[in-house]
Amino acid sequence: MQEITVVGGGIAGLAAAIEAAEGGARVTLHEAHGEPGGRGRAIGGPYTAHEGPHVFYADGPHWTWLKERGLTGRLALPPLRAGLRAGFRHRGRFTRIPPAGFLRMAADRNRTAPVDEDFRGWAGRHYGEQAAEAAANAVGVVTYVADTGRLSAAYVWNLFGRIFGPRVPAVRWAVGGWQAVVDRMVRHARDAGVRIETGSRVTEPPEAPVIVATELSSARALLGDPSLEWESGYCVLLDIAVRPDRRDSFVMFDLDEGGFHESYSMQDPTVSPAGETLFQLDMPVREGEGHAEAHARLRRLAETALPGWEERAAWRRTGTARGRTGALDLPGTTWRDRPAIVRGDGVFLAGDMVAAPGMRGEISLNSGVAAARAALHSLGLSGDPGPASRFGARPLRR
């Protein structure tokens, strides 16, 4: 059997290892930490809390790939009780109805946004400055950046349509969270013959073909390639478990400051102890702002979403995510301009900031599968390199 080495056992590395093993290669996966999963892992104990809001969108190839292998597992349903609070924070208050311009944007899916212009300027001309700013902040849930309006109009418009478009939402919650999906991926990989080496930190590039499925900064150091750069987000996080109150919001998009609030346990009671409700909130950090200031703004968002939460809190955890929250495309760039999957000389790249479509973890899954298919093709185990051939072998500059 021909061999493929995978460096990194996060979502991208596990997807690459599974795809490569199913394609007929002998696969060894090296994971530096004590267990695979990367940022898809949850903390141990009674609270299943992740680094960032982890949901799936069932409108892309990543979902099809997971579902075909039975990796999605049982899905949770959002609560449908009367009086459930779900909506927006606008001008400091909770509202179920966003501004009129925002609604016009959500209904207008025939318009095409330009790649070369920033979202704020383009959307402001068509829908008004206030609606443009509210929409940019609403998309902060998937960008983790305080100024989403400065990003490519095409990039933000696509995200906005996926989240708020006039069709049935594609959001899916897996029972047990992403940790349960990670656990199934690990079992599936081992069943497919993948040898998973944990506590195995790779400091020199292994013999080709090799798939480097680490954070971009780690890949840059391992491969000695300074071109492996891309922009990502920066936010603070707050996980809270509280005694329930009828005023608690299930989900809240922050149209004022780009934050986000969502329950983990209203739809999936397995992730928190009985009698407690688990939430996660995030708030993008502004230019020149310190963590204390960002956390203060995050606590104010929490008070809007969960009135009196500090007196009811049974558990809380704070965190920071910087440069590891998925790719951001600036005006003049698309996902095709990000670091290419096919690096040459039998080296392939996967992760959440490389040249593959999707958002956040979807990029990891799609790039992992594409990298594996390209690696299999290099060994003559596949006649078609699959998505890698469409994603491109080198960045396409505009």
Number of C-alpha atoms within 10 A of each C-alpha: 8 12 19 26 27 31 30 33 29 27 32 33 34 30 31 37 39 25 23 30 24 16 17 16 23 18 27 19 26 23 25 18 15 10 15 26 24 21 18 20 22 19 11 8 10 11 22 21 28 18 20 23 21 19 15 19 17 15 13 14 15 23 18 13 17 17 13 9 13 14 20 24 17 13 14 17 13 15 12 9 7 6 9 14 18 19 19 26 27 18 11 14 12 20 16 11 13 18 15 12 19 21 17 13 22 19 13 13 14 6 8 11 18 16 21 16 19 22 28 25 16 19 25 16 11 13 16 15 16 17 23 23 23 24 32 31 26 28 27 29 23 23 28 30 28 21 20 27 25 18 24 25 28 24 22 29 23 15 21 20 17 19 19 18 17 14 11 9 13 13 12 17 21 21 22 22 28 25 21 20 23 24 16 17 24 25 14 19 24 16 12 19 18 25 17 21 19 16 13 15 13 13 10 10 16 16 11 16 22 24 31 31 32 26 20 22 15 15 22 16 13 17 14 12 11 10 9 19 15 18 15 20 22 20 26 23 22 22 23 24 26 21 16 16 14 10 14 23 24 22 20 25 28 30 25 19 26 28 30 30 30 20 22 31 26 22 18 21 17 16 21 21 15 11 10 22 25 27 27 25 25 33 29 30 28 16 10 6 9 10 15 10 12 18 22 12 19 24 19 13 27 26 14 21 30 23 17 15 20 16 9 16 16 14 14 15 11 13 14 18 18 15 17 19 24 25 25 26 24 23 19 17 20 22 22 21 20 24 24 26 29 24 13 12 10 16 21 26 30 37 31 29 32 28 31 30 21 23 21 20 24 23 25 31 29 30 34 36 28 31 36 35 25 30 30 26 16 17 16 12 18 15 12 14 19 17 17 25 15 11 22 17 18 16 18 16 10 11
